[in-house]
Amino acid sequence: MTNEIKILSERIDTLETRLAYQDNTIESLNETITAQWKQIDALTRQIAQLAERLQEAEANAPGPANERPPHY
């Protein structure tokens, strides 16, 4: 019986160690994902701003760029 308890205790220790490493890995991955989403949000806003600026620039651009071709 003592040998069985020792084996079970070792298995529990092994599982607790694995769990601790898994918790650490999950927390690290969560931090990485959070940082990436913040960056994606910032880039999405920047693209929207650039698209708006491009539309304004095209609308205000002088010359034939704003004129319809004669075949329309």
C-alpha positions as CSV (number, residue, x, y, z in Angstrom):
1,M,0.0,0.0,0.0
2,T,2.8,2.4,0.8
3,N,4.3,1.9,-2.7
4,E,1.0,2.7,-4.3
5,I,0.7,5.9,-2.3
6,K,4.2,6.9,-3.3
7,I,3.4,6.2,-7.0
8,L,0.2,8.2,-6.8
9,S,1.9,11.0,-5.0
10,E,4.6,11.1,-7.8
11,R,1.9,11.1,-10.5
12,I,0.1,14.0,-8.7
13,D,3.3,16.0,-8.5
14,T,4.0,15.4,-12.2
15,L,0.4,16.6,-13.1
16,E,0.8,19.6,-10.8
17,T,4.1,20.5,-12.5
18,R,2.5,20.1,-16.0
19,L,-0.4,22.2,-15.0
20,A,1.8,25.0,-13.7
21,Y,3.7,25.1,-17.0
22,Q,0.4,25.0,-19.0
23,D,-1.0,27.9,-17.0
24,N,2.2,29.9,-17.7
25,T,1.9,29.1,-21.4
26,I,-1.8,30.0,-21.6
27,E,-1.1,33.3,-19.9
28,S,1.8,34.1,-22.3
29,L,-0.4,33.2,-25.3
30,N,-3.2,35.4,-23.9
31,E,-0.9,38.3,-23.6
32,T,0.4,37.8,-27.1
33,I,-3.1,37.6,-28.6
34,T,-4.2,40.7,-26.7
35,A,-1.2,42.7,-28.0
36,Q,-1.9,41.5,-31.5
37,W,-5.5,42.5,-31.4
38,K,-4.5,46.0,-30.2
39,Q,-2.1,46.2,-33.1
40,I,-4.8,45.0,-35.5
41,D,-7.3,47.5,-34.2
42,A,-4.7,50.3,-34.6
43,L,-3.8,49.3,-38.1
44,T,-7.5,49.0,-39.1
45,R,-8.2,52.5,-37.9
46,Q,-5.1,53.7,-39.8
47,I,-6.2,52.1,-43.0
48,A,-9.6,53.7,-42.6
49,Q,-8.1,57.1,-42.1
50,L,-5.8,56.6,-45.1
51,A,-8.7,55.5,-47.3
52,E,-10.6,58.6,-46.3
53,R,-7.7,60.9,-47.0
54,L,-7.2,59.2,-50.4
55,Q,-10.9,59.8,-51.3
56,E,-10.6,63.4,-50.3
57,A,-7.4,63.9,-52.3
58,E,-9.0,62.2,-55.3
59,A,-12.1,64.4,-55.0
60,N,-10.1,67.6,-54.7
61,A,-7.4,66.7,-57.3
62,P,-7.4,69.1,-60.2
63,G,-7.2,67.9,-63.8
64,P,-8.4,65.1,-65.9
65,A,-8.3,62.6,-63.0
66,N,-11.8,63.8,-61.9
67,E,-13.3,64.2,-65.4
68,R,-15.2,61.4,-67.0
69,P,-13.7,60.1,-70.2
70,P,-15.5,61.4,-73.4
71,H,-16.8,57.9,-74.2
72,Y,-19.2,57.9,-71.2
